[in-house]
């Protein structure tokens, strides 16, 4: 009886670990497009910043960041 319970407990733990891995993979796949878009925006802003610098202009991102939120208050 105890062996059966231990076996069931091990099976439950194994299944829970597998489920956690599947959930992590699901989250990564679900947000892959968003992460790619954010990366593309960051790269585009960096190119724009370099171009503006070469032209002699300063450039600030039009997007609100956590750094600029404190200065808005």
C-alpha positions as CSV (number, residue, x, y, z in Angstrom):
1,X,0.0,0.0,0.0
2,X,2.8,2.4,0.9
3,X,4.7,1.6,-2.3
4,X,1.6,2.4,-4.4
5,X,1.2,5.7,-2.6
6,X,4.9,6.6,-3.1
7,X,4.7,5.6,-6.7
8,X,1.6,7.8,-7.2
9,X,3.3,10.7,-5.4
10,X,6.4,10.4,-7.7
11,X,4.1,10.3,-10.7
12,X,2.2,13.4,-9.6
13,X,5.5,15.3,-8.9
14,X,6.8,14.3,-12.4
15,X,3.6,15.3,-14.0
16,X,3.6,18.7,-12.2
17,X,7.2,19.3,-13.3
18,X,6.2,18.5,-16.9
19,X,3.2,20.8,-16.7
20,X,5.4,23.6,-15.4
21,X,7.7,23.2,-18.3
22,X,4.8,23.2,-20.8
23,X,3.4,26.4,-19.2
24,X,6.8,28.1,-19.5
25,X,7.1,27.1,-23.1
26,X,3.5,28.3,-23.7
27,X,4.3,31.7,-22.2
28,X,7.5,32.0,-24.2
29,X,5.6,31.2,-27.5
30,X,2.7,33.5,-26.6
31,X,5.0,36.5,-26.0
32,X,7.6,35.7,-28.7
33,X,6.0,38.2,-31.2
34,X,5.8,40.9,-28.6
35,X,9.5,40.4,-27.6
36,X,10.5,40.5,-31.2
37,X,8.6,43.7,-31.8
38,X,10.2,45.3,-28.7
39,X,13.6,44.2,-29.9
40,X,13.0,45.6,-33.4
41,X,11.8,48.9,-31.9
42,X,14.9,49.2,-29.7
43,X,17.1,48.5,-32.7
44,X,15.2,51.1,-34.8
45,X,15.5,53.7,-32.1
46,X,19.3,53.0,-31.8
47,X,19.7,53.5,-35.6
48,X,17.6,56.7,-35.4
49,X,19.7,57.9,-32.4
50,X,22.9,57.3,-34.4
51,X,21.6,59.1,-37.4
52,X,20.4,62.1,-35.4
53,X,23.8,62.2,-33.6
54,X,25.6,62.2,-37.0
55,X,23.5,65.1,-38.1
56,X,24.2,67.0,-35.0
57,X,20.8,66.7,-33.3
58,X,19.9,65.3,-29.9
59,X,17.3,62.6,-29.8
60,X,15.0,61.5,-27.0
61,X,12.7,58.5,-27.4
62,X,9.0,59.5,-27.7
63,X,8.1,56.5,-25.6
64,X,7.6,56.9,-21.9
65,X,10.1,54.7,-20.0
66,X,10.4,54.0,-16.3
67,X,13.3,56.5,-16.1
68,X,11.2,59.3,-17.5
69,X,8.1,58.7,-15.5
70,X,9.6,60.2,-12.4
71,X,10.3,63.4,-14.2
72,X,6.7,63.8,-15.4
73,X,5.4,64.3,-11.9
